[in-house]
Amino acid sequence: MNSPLPISVVIVARNEAQSLPRCLASVHGWVSEVVVVLNDTTDESETVAVKHGAKVHHTEWRGFRDTKNWALDQAAQPWALCLDADEEVSPALRLTITDFFYRGDDQRFNGAQFPRKVWFIDRWIMHGDWYPDRSLRLIKRDQARWGGDQFVHEKMTCADPVAILAGDLHHYSFPTLSSHVAKMNPFADLFLQQQQSQGRQFSLFSAIFRPAWRFFRAYFLRLGYLDGYPGFYIAWATAFGAFVRYSRLYESENQRQPDA
């Protein structure tokens, strides 16, 4: 049997007992360490993680960026593979990551990105805004950190060069359509905090143009129509989500109680 790769899998989770088994099983046996960082967890996530051989840490929520960086600091291996609990390393991606190390590319690159593919309703989504969604998740720990805004849209930053690998990271982000709709308000909350922290104000042009552009780009330019009805739904929902976010900014600036 080949030795485990010098990788720490790093997962930040909250109440993900149902998703963790699939994620942890996909990295079992071929990485050197699995680190699961839990915040405000009330379900059996810790029990599940320990059962699968993971090292578990607890921390308060620090925002996406800072919590993920704290989690990275708990890892011991020189390389880290950063995953969400609802993601799964596909067999094809595992093979390309293994080849990356066997070829000695870990000596030439500081990180590697690969596409992420979402299962939605009845199919893998292969077009539109959701694919290929290339994600920089495999990084040399002393050459990369999570950056971006503290509220939302955290993004991995890594010193060049960065490799591009084949093989998809599977993402089971929305087990039901209802779960997708339910995430619109939390993301709108984060968007509002972000905009207010940057001193930005409501723009009618943005509220109208950005949703229309998001639909056109996703459904036509990025071929979302090839994903059938789910592709149509995703394009419309993406546009509506943008409309809700900008409307929240309007509400925050104009809301008042009715006159007595």
Secondary structure, DSSP 8 states (H G I E B T S, - for coil): ----EEEEEEEEESS-TTTHHHHHHTTTTTEEEEEEEESS--SSHHHHHHHTT-EEEE-----HHHHHHHHHHT--SSEEEEEETTEEE-HHHHHHHHHHHHTTGGGT-SEEEE-EEEEETTEEE-SGGGSS--EEEEEEGGGEEEES-SSS--EEEE-S-EEE--S-EEE---SSHHHHHHTHHHHHHHHHHHHHHTT----HHHHHHHHHHHHHIIIIIT-GGGGHHHHHHHHHHHHHHHHHHHHHHHHHHH------
